[in-house]
Amino acid sequence: MLPSIGIPRSRNGSATLLQALGIRVANCNHFAVGNRGECMDVLPAHHSRTNDCVPQRLAWYITRSGHASRVIATSFSEVSEPRLYFRQFLSGRDFARDNDLARQMVNFVYAIGDRETGECLLVDPAYDVDSLVDEVELDGMTVGGVLATHYHPDHVGGSMMGFRIDGIAALLERCSVPIHVQRAEVEWVTKVTGVGISSLVAHEPGDVVSAGHIAVTLLHTPGHTPGSQCFMVDGRLVSGDTLFLDGCGRTDLPGSNPDDMYDSLQTLASLPDDTVIFPGHQYSPAASGVMANIRRSNAIFKPKTKEAWLGWFGA
């Protein structure tokens, strides 16, 4: 399967060049194309015009017929390296289009996998799981498991605000796969979804789950819920409802703990500057962001002590 990178429009023949190099065109806000050692058009104003204008993990080197080019993306809906399969789906737009609640909740679902083996993991499948499975199967992938960030119905299914949301229980009717959760979340997931413990795999912080040869590290980030977790893969962090591009998850719900949330946010704040954050909801215009920018602009990182943070954000 060909790698893909987003291109907003053809400029100076760039889209044509990428297609000639065998790169599938998707959607993206900014891009730059140049020969090795060169950085050209079109970059956001806040980036310097150097080879380090964006995080290295977002740089893409393509070699074809002995010609090497560099393609840089700074905002994207799908960025995939030759082996890594990574897709982001927005509820109400990319799936569950006729579901009013899905459109209001703007949940993100992710697919992470190995293009060579064809196996992928779905992160937080809800609302219309059949469509999600169909989408990845169209890409030649097979669902081999689920990564659940936390127990809330808009992420794993169940009842919420008088609505019934399909989730992991419906998914298990279509394909028998393990549901990976933090041990502290097992009881909550079974109560909300009705899925038996035998279908869940209880994990400890730092465990690794693989899709083919793609390794995903599980980071336990309690606060929004006791067993909230984030997923790290190749410089990308799927942050669930622990961290949004603006703000963080609520700490006034059953199982929430403001003290734990502060500690979890400090853990995430220590990630490398070029880590790309993919949140659980689109509460901001952008669908993803770089940690250095989020750390600088997100108000939840402004307080310098836990006491100050609890005064501002503690429920």
N, C-alpha and C positions, 0 to 999 in steps of 0.2 A: 504494500500500500504506500502511496506517495506521501511524503511529508506535506503539511499544509501550513500556510501562514496568511494572515489577513492583509488585504490590500484595499484601500478605500476607493481608489479611482486610478485610472491610467494617467501617469504624468511622466513626460520624457520617455515614454515607451517602457516604463518600469514593469507594468503589469504584463506586457507582452514578453519582456525579458524573463520574468519569473516563470511564465507558462512555458517558455522555450527551454528553461532549465528543468522542467518537469515538476514544478511546484503548483499544487492545487490552490486556487484563489478562494479566500473566504472574506470575512469582514474585519476591518481594522481601522483605527483612527489615524495612526501615524506610521510612517515607514521610511526606511532609508535603504538604498541599494548602492553598493560600490565594489570596486575591486579590493583585494586583500590590502590592508593597510590604509584604506581610504574610507571616509565617511561622507556621504553626499546627502542631498535633499532627503526627505522632508522631515524636519525634527521639531518637536515642541520648543517653544521659546526658552523654557527653563533648563534645557539641556545644553551643555557646551558642545561645540563641534569638534569632538575628538573621538577616538576609537572607543573611549570609555563613556560615551554619551548616554548609554543605557546599560543596565546590568548585563554582565557577560552571559548569564544563563539565558537571556533573551536574544542573544546573537546566534545566528544560524549560518553555518558554512556549508556551501553546496559545491561539490566538485562534479563536473560533467565534461567529458571529452578533454580533460586536462585543464579546464578553466575553473578557477576558484572565485566565487563571489561571496560577499557577505550581505546577509539580509537581516535587518534589525527591526523588531516590532516593539512598541512601547505600550500599546493598548490593544487587547485582542479578545475575541470570543473563543478562539481555539488556537493554541500553539502546541505543536507536537514535534518532537524530535523523531528521527527515523524509526526508533523502536518504541519509544513511549507513546501511548495513546492517551490523550487527555481531552475530554470534552466537558463543556459547561452548558447546562440546559436551564432555561428560565421558565418557571411555571406560568401558565397563562399565555405564553408567547411561543415557546418551542414545543410544549406539550400541554395537555389539559387546557386547550384553548377555549373550550366551552364551559369551563368551570369558573364561576364567579369568585369563589373563595381562593382558588389558585391564582387568579389574576390579582386579587387584593393582597395576598400574602407574599407574592413575588419571591418564592423560594428558589434557590439554586439546587439543582441535582448535578452530580458530577459522575463521569465515567473515567476510570483510570485503568489502564491495561497495557498489555504487551502485544504490539502489532505482529510480531513474529509467531507467537504461540496462539494468538487470537483470543486470549482470556482477558476479561476485565472485571473490575469491581464497581458496583454502583454505590454512590454515596447518597444516603438519605432519599431513597426512592419513595415518592408519595404522589397522591392524586390520580395519576394515570400510569400505573406501572407497566401495563401492556405496551403503551406507546414508547416508553423509555426502552424497554427490551427490544422492541421493533427497531428503534433508531440505531442502537448499537449493533444489532444484527445486520442492518443494512451496510454497516461499515465492516462487515466480516468478523465481528467480535461475538463472543459468547459470554454471558454473565456467569461468573464463577463464584460470586459471593457479594455480600453487602457490608459496607462500612457505615455504621450508624453513629452520628455525632452525639445524639442524645435522644431522650425518650418522647419528646413532644410530638403530638399527632401530625403536625404539618411536616415532620421529618421522617416518621416511621409508620404513620397511619394511626387511626383511632378516631375517637369522637372529640370535637372541639367546637364550642359555641353553637351547639345544636346541629352541627354538620358531621356527617360520617366521611372520613377520608380514607381512601384505599392506601395501603402501604405494604409493609413487609409480609403481612399475612396473605394478601392477594398475590404478591410475587411468589411466595412459596407454593401456591397452587399451580403456578406455571413452571417453575423450575426449583428443584430441591437444592438449595445452596446454603452455606453457613452465613449467619448474621453475626458480624463481629462487633462486640460492644465492650466497654470497660466493665470490670467486675462490679463496680459500685452502681452501675446502671441497670443490671440484669433484672432486679425486682421491678423497677419502674417500667421497663420495656414490656415485660410479660403482662403487667396489669393493664397498660394502655392499649396494647395491640392484641392481646389474647394469644400470642404466639408462645408455645411451650418452651421451657428451658432447654429442652433437647435440641432445639433449632438454633440456639444461641451459643456463641463461643465467647467465654468471659476472658478478658485480657487484663494484663497488668501494664502499668505505665512503661513505655519504651518498647513494647512488643512490636514485632515486624510482621506484617501480612504481605504476601506476595501474590501478584497476578502474573503468571509466567515467571519471567526473570526480572520483573519490575517490583522493587521493594518499597513498601509504604510503612513508614514509622508512625506508631500511634502515640500521640502526646496527650496525657491525661491533664485536662484543664478544667477542674471543677469550679463552680461558682454559679453559672446559669442553672446547672443541675449537678447532682453529686458525681455523676460519671461522664460529664461532657468530655469529648475528646476532639482533637484536631489531627489532621493527617499530613505528614510531610513526605513529598516525593520530588526529587530532582529540583530542589530550590523553590518548589511551590508548596504553600501551606493552605490546605482547605480548612478554614477556621470555624465552620459551623456558626453557632450563635454565641461563641465566646468573644470573637472580635469582628466587628464590621469596619468598613472603611471610615465611617463616622460613628462613633459610639461603640457600645458593647451590649451583650445580652442582658435582659432584665434579671434582677436579683430579688424580686418580690414574689416569686412563684413557688409552688411546692418543691422543696428540695434545693432551693437557691440558697447561696451563702455569700454575702458581700465580701467578707474577709477572704474567702477562697478565690473569689473573682479577682480581687486585687492581686493576689499572689500569681494567679494564672496569667494575668495580663503582663505582669513583670517578666514572667518566663518568656512569653511571646515577644516582648519588647527587646529581649536579648538576642533574638535571631539576627542573622546577618542582614545588613542594609538592603541587599539585593534580593531578599526573599520576596516572592510574589504572593500576596494574600488573596485568596478566593473565598469570600464570605458565604454564609448560609442564606442570605437574603440580599436583594438589590435595593438597599435603602439609600443608596447614593447614585448619582448619574453614571458613574463608572462601574464596571462589573468586576474589577480587580484593581489592585494597587501595590506599589512597592513599599516594603516595610519602612524604609528610610522616610518616605513621604508621609506615611500614615502616622509614624511615631511623632513627626513634627506637627502635623495638622489636626490629629484626632484629640479632642478635648480630654478624653479619658487618660491620656498620658501627661497631662499638665501638672496635676498634683505631685509633689515631690515626696510625700510620706503617706503611709497607709492611713493615718489619722485624718489627714487632709482629704484623701481620696474618699474615705467613708463619709466625711462631712458633705462632700459634693454629690456623690453617687450612691452611697449605701442606702438600701431600702429601709 
